[in-house]
Amino acid sequence: MSDPFPPDPSDSRRSPPQAGENWERAALERIALAAINEQRAARRWKIFFRFVFLGVLLLLVWGVFDFSGEKVSKAARHTALIELEGEIAANSDASADNVNSALQSAFEDDGTAGVILRINSPGGSPVQAGIINREMRRLKAKYPSKPLYVVVDDMCASGGYYVAAAADKIYVDKASIVGSIGVLMDGFGFTGLMEKLGVQRRMHTSGANKGAFDPFSPETPEMTAHAQDMLDQIHAQFIGAVKEGRGKRLKDDPELFSGMFWTGEKSVQLGLADGFGDADYVAREVIKQPEIVDYTQKESIGERVVRRFGAAVGDAAVHALTFGGKMQLR
């Protein structure tokens, strides 16, 4: 008696066709089965890639909107900590926007007993450093009951010290590097190399000084004098900020504003710093509130990508306009 049900074409275990069966039908069944298997594999890969795309999209959304937020966990009474790490520049973690926002949040919190700005910086932009310095002095005047201390890690030089000078007191490690109260403007000149290579510089400008400081053109005495005048003005501003912040604590030393730097131990002797100690020591022994809450501004992934893209575009524009030369407190 024959089987009343037709064979399942998708059953790969079906035995090969017996003699007498239609070989064309068997071939069609195999082709159909291969097509079905191929469609299933394609569907699985499509589902897999959709899940991958969804995962990447969720990560991007999480980074842009930063749902974690890293919210500051405020205690009833605590010491506020802000980190200033690396080069002080407009498009960096140590920008005036980031540092000042953190300082404002720390001072505005009713639970803050005192504020520590921990600095580890070789310097950077005199503009950014000056903005932070002025904001520190403003917040100190607005919240006179909340002291503001600077704690130096490895280095607090040049622009870093410009910022530190506004604090009530500065604490260092004996081996910290402190000072370098000076300004520099650096660049390169390629005129001699161009002559040897037989290369001509073809630059057309509207304005007698528009091409000043072009590294491919010879430097003139007028350009050198103008650059030195700008450097001297910014240096005088730097010295004024240090004298205003440190006052009579500064020793009368001819090297103090020469751009020289010293160890933390020597900086205390010169009046550039007040004592030795890290953040824990200052919170525990000076502010008398050992619980530390970090107010440092932390960027999300999306913010970091946008900032770095903008910084790259901005730096390219600045270099195109200034040919690489810029004022720095370094």
C-alpha positions as CSV (number, residue, x, y, z in Angstrom):
1,M,0.0,0.0,0.0
2,S,1.5,3.4,-1.0
3,D,2.1,6.3,1.4
4,P,-0.9,8.7,1.1
5,F,1.3,11.7,2.1
6,P,3.7,13.1,-0.5
7,P,7.4,13.3,0.7
8,D,8.6,16.6,2.3
9,P,10.9,18.3,-0.1
10,S,12.7,20.1,2.8
11,D,13.8,16.8,4.4
12,S,17.5,16.6,3.6
13,R,17.6,13.1,5.0
14,R,15.5,11.7,2.2
15,S,17.2,8.8,0.5
16,P,18.3,9.3,-3.1
17,P,15.8,8.5,-5.8
18,Q,15.2,4.8,-6.5
19,A,15.3,3.3,-9.9
20,G,12.3,4.2,-11.8
21,E,11.6,7.5,-10.1
22,N,11.6,10.7,-12.1
23,W,15.2,12.0,-11.9
24,E,14.1,15.4,-13.1
25,R,11.8,15.7,-10.1
26,A,14.7,14.7,-7.7
27,A,16.9,17.4,-9.3
28,L,14.2,20.1,-8.9
29,E,13.8,19.1,-5.3
30,R,17.5,19.5,-4.6
31,I,17.6,22.9,-6.3
32,A,14.5,24.0,-4.4
33,L,16.0,22.8,-1.1
34,A,19.3,24.7,-1.8
35,A,17.3,27.8,-2.6
36,I,15.4,27.5,0.7
37,N,18.6,27.0,2.7
38,E,20.2,30.0,1.0
39,Q,17.2,32.2,1.8
40,R,17.3,31.1,5.4
41,A,21.0,31.9,5.7
42,A,20.5,35.3,4.1
43,R,17.6,36.0,6.5
44,R,19.8,35.1,9.5
45,W,22.6,37.4,8.4
46,K,20.2,40.2,7.8
47,I,18.8,39.8,11.3
48,F,22.4,39.7,12.7
49,F,23.4,42.9,11.0
50,R,20.3,44.6,12.1
51,F,21.1,43.8,15.7
52,V,24.7,45.0,15.2
53,F,23.4,48.3,13.7
54,L,20.9,48.7,16.5
55,G,23.7,48.2,19.1
56,V,26.0,50.8,17.5
57,L,23.1,53.2,17.3
58,L,22.3,52.8,21.0
59,L,25.9,53.3,21.9
60,L,26.0,56.6,19.9
61,V,22.8,57.8,21.4
62,W,24.1,56.9,24.9
63,G,27.3,58.8,24.2
64,V,25.6,61.9,22.8
65,F,23.0,62.3,25.5
66,D,25.1,60.8,28.3
67,F,22.2,59.2,30.3
68,S,24.7,58.1,32.9
69,G,25.4,61.8,33.6
70,E,28.0,61.0,36.2
71,K,26.0,63.2,38.6
72,V,27.9,64.7,41.5
73,S,26.9,62.8,44.7
74,K,26.8,65.7,47.2
75,A,27.2,65.0,50.8
76,A,25.7,67.1,53.6
77,R,29.1,68.7,54.3
78,H,32.2,68.0,52.1
79,T,35.3,69.3,50.4
80,A,34.8,70.1,46.7
81,L,37.5,68.9,44.3
82,I,38.1,70.2,40.7
83,E,40.9,68.7,38.5
84,L,42.8,70.9,36.1
85,E,44.9,68.4,34.0
86,G,47.1,69.0,31.0
87,E,47.4,71.9,28.6
88,I,45.1,74.9,29.3
89,A,43.4,75.6,26.0
90,A,40.0,76.5,24.6
91,N,39.3,73.1,23.2
92,S,40.7,70.9,25.9
93,D,39.5,69.3,29.2
94,A,41.4,72.2,31.0
95,S,39.5,74.9,29.2
96,A,38.1,77.9,31.0
97,D,34.6,76.8,30.2
98,N,35.1,73.4,31.9
99,V,37.1,74.6,34.9
100,N,34.9,77.6,35.6
101,S,31.6,75.6,35.3
102,A,33.0,73.1,37.9
103,L,34.1,75.9,40.2
104,Q,30.7,77.5,40.0
105,S,28.9,74.3,40.8
106,A,31.3,73.7,43.8
107,F,30.8,77.1,45.3
108,E,27.1,77.2,44.8
109,D,26.5,73.9,46.7
110,D,25.4,74.6,50.2
111,G,27.3,71.5,51.4
112,T,30.7,72.8,50.3
113,A,33.0,73.7,53.2
114,G,35.9,74.5,50.9
115,V,37.2,74.0,47.4
116,I,40.4,72.4,46.2
117,L,41.6,73.0,42.6
118,R,44.2,70.3,41.9
119,I,46.5,71.4,39.1
120,N,48.9,69.3,37.0
121,S,49.6,71.5,34.0
122,P,52.6,72.8,32.1
123,G,50.7,75.9,31.0
124,G,48.9,76.9,27.8
125,S,46.8,79.8,26.6
126,P,47.2,83.1,28.5
127,V,43.6,84.0,27.6
128,Q,42.2,80.8,29.1
129,A,44.4,81.0,32.2
130,G,43.4,84.6,32.7
131,I,39.7,83.8,32.5
132,I,40.0,81.1,35.1
133,N,42.1,83.4,37.4
134,R,39.4,86.1,37.2
135,E,36.6,83.7,37.9
136,M,38.4,82.3,40.9
137,R,38.7,85.8,42.4
138,R,35.0,86.6,41.6
139,L,33.8,83.4,43.4
140,K,36.1,84.0,46.4
141,A,34.5,87.5,46.8
142,K,31.0,86.1,46.4
143,Y,31.5,83.2,48.8
144,P,34.0,84.6,51.4
145,S,33.2,81.8,53.9
146,K,34.4,79.1,51.4
147,P,38.2,79.0,51.1
148,L,39.8,78.1,47.7
149,Y,43.0,76.2,47.8
150,V,45.3,74.9,45.0
151,V,47.1,71.6,45.3
152,V,49.9,70.9,42.9
153,D,50.7,67.5,41.6
154,D,53.7,67.0,39.3
155,M,53.6,70.5,37.7
156,C,52.1,73.9,38.0
157,A,54.1,76.0,35.6
158,S,53.5,79.1,33.5
159,G,49.7,79.2,32.7
160,G,49.1,76.7,35.4
161,Y,50.7,79.0,37.9
162,Y,48.7,82.0,36.4
163,V,45.6,80.1,37.5
164,A,47.0,79.0,40.9
165,A,47.9,82.6,41.9
166,A,44.3,83.4,42.5
167,A,43.9,80.8,45.3
168,D,43.9,81.6,49.0
169,K,46.8,79.2,49.5
170,I,48.9,76.9,47.3
171,Y,50.1,73.5,48.5
172,V,52.8,71.5,46.7
173,D,54.9,68.4,46.9
174,K,58.6,69.0,47.6
175,A,59.4,67.6,44.2
176,S,56.6,69.5,42.2
177,I,57.7,71.8,39.4
178,V,56.4,75.3,40.1
179,G,56.9,78.7,38.5
180,S,58.0,79.6,34.9
181,I,56.4,83.0,35.0
182,G,57.0,84.0,31.4
183,V,55.5,84.1,27.9
184,L,56.8,82.6,24.7
185,M,56.0,82.7,21.0
186,D,57.6,80.1,18.9
187,G,57.8,79.1,15.2
188,F,60.1,78.2,12.4
189,G,61.9,79.9,9.5
190,F,62.6,78.2,6.2
191,T,64.1,80.9,4.1
192,G,67.7,79.5,4.1
193,L,66.4,76.0,3.2
194,M,64.3,77.5,0.4
195,E,67.4,79.3,-1.1
196,K,69.4,76.0,-1.1
197,L,66.5,74.2,-2.8
198,G,65.9,77.0,-5.3
199,V,62.3,77.4,-4.1
200,Q,60.6,80.8,-4.4
201,R,57.9,82.1,-2.1
202,R,55.0,83.7,-3.9
203,M,52.6,85.4,-1.5
204,H,50.3,88.4,-2.3
205,T,48.7,90.4,0.4
206,S,46.6,93.5,0.9
207,G,48.0,95.3,3.9
208,A,51.6,96.0,4.6
209,N,51.8,93.6,7.6
210,K,49.3,90.9,6.5
211,G,52.1,88.5,5.8
212,A,54.0,89.1,9.0
213,F,55.5,86.1,10.7
214,D,55.2,84.0,7.5
215,P,57.8,81.2,8.1
216,F,58.7,81.2,4.4
217,S,59.6,84.9,4.3
218,P,62.5,86.6,6.0
219,E,61.9,88.2,9.4
220,T,62.3,92.0,9.7
221,P,63.4,94.1,12.7
222,E,59.9,95.7,12.8
223,M,58.3,92.3,13.1
224,T,60.6,91.2,15.9
225,A,60.0,94.4,17.8
226,H,56.2,94.1,17.4
227,A,56.3,90.5,18.7
228,Q,58.5,91.4,21.6
229,D,56.1,94.3,22.5
230,M,53.1,91.8,22.6
231,L,55.1,89.3,24.7
232,D,56.1,92.1,27.2
233,Q,52.5,93.2,27.6
234,I,51.2,89.7,28.3
235,H,54.2,89.1,30.6
236,A,53.3,92.2,32.5
237,Q,49.7,91.0,32.8
238,F,50.9,87.7,34.2
239,I,53.2,89.4,36.7
240,G,50.3,91.6,37.8
241,A,48.0,88.6,38.4
242,V,50.7,86.9,40.4
243,K,51.5,89.9,42.6
244,E,47.8,90.5,43.2
245,G,47.2,86.9,44.3
246,R,50.4,86.4,46.3
247,G,51.0,89.9,47.6
248,K,53.7,90.2,50.3
249,R,54.3,86.5,50.4
250,L,56.5,86.8,47.4
251,K,60.2,87.1,48.1
252,D,62.3,89.8,46.5
253,D,64.2,87.7,44.0
254,P,65.3,89.0,40.6
255,E,64.7,85.5,39.0
256,L,61.1,85.3,40.2
257,F,59.5,86.6,37.0
258,S,62.3,85.5,34.6
259,G,60.6,82.4,33.4
260,M,62.7,80.2,35.7
261,F,61.0,77.3,37.5
262,W,61.8,75.6,40.8
263,T,61.0,72.5,42.9
264,G,58.0,72.7,45.3
265,E,60.4,72.9,48.2
266,K,62.1,76.0,46.7
267,S,58.8,77.5,45.7
268,V,57.7,77.6,49.3
269,Q,60.9,79.5,50.2
270,L,60.3,82.0,47.4
271,G,56.7,82.6,48.5
272,L,55.3,81.1,45.3
273,A,53.6,78.4,47.5
274,D,52.5,78.2,51.1
275,G,53.1,74.6,52.3
276,F,53.3,70.9,51.5
277,G,50.3,68.6,51.2
278,D,48.1,66.7,48.8
279,A,44.3,66.9,48.3
280,D,43.5,64.5,51.1
281,Y,45.7,66.4,53.6
282,V,44.2,69.8,52.7
283,A,40.7,68.4,53.0
284,R,41.4,66.6,56.3
285,E,43.7,69.0,58.1
286,V,43.0,72.5,56.6
287,I,39.4,72.5,55.5
288,K,38.5,69.9,58.2
289,Q,36.1,68.1,55.9
290,P,37.8,64.8,54.8
291,E,34.9,63.7,52.6
292,I,35.8,64.8,49.1
293,V,33.3,65.2,46.2
294,D,34.6,65.6,42.7
295,Y,33.0,68.4,40.7
296,T,35.3,68.1,37.6
297,Q,33.4,68.5,34.4
298,K,33.4,65.2,32.5
299,E,32.5,65.0,28.8
300,S,30.3,62.4,27.2
301,I,31.5,60.4,24.2
302,G,29.4,62.5,21.8
303,E,30.7,65.8,23.3
304,R,34.3,64.7,23.0
305,V,33.9,63.7,19.4
306,V,32.2,67.0,18.5
307,R,34.8,69.0,20.5
308,R,37.7,67.3,18.9
309,F,36.3,67.8,15.4
310,G,35.7,71.4,16.1
311,A,39.1,71.8,17.6
312,A,40.7,70.3,14.5
313,V,38.9,72.7,12.2
314,G,39.6,75.7,14.4
315,D,43.3,74.8,14.8
316,A,43.6,74.5,11.0
317,A,42.0,77.9,10.5
318,V,44.3,79.5,13.2
319,H,47.4,78.0,11.7
320,A,46.4,79.1,8.3
321,L,46.0,82.7,9.6
322,T,49.0,82.8,11.9
323,F,51.4,80.3,10.2
324,G,51.9,78.4,13.4
325,G,52.9,81.2,15.8
326,K,50.8,81.7,18.9
327,M,51.3,83.1,22.4
328,Q,51.7,80.6,25.1
329,L,52.4,80.5,28.8
330,R,54.8,77.6,28.7
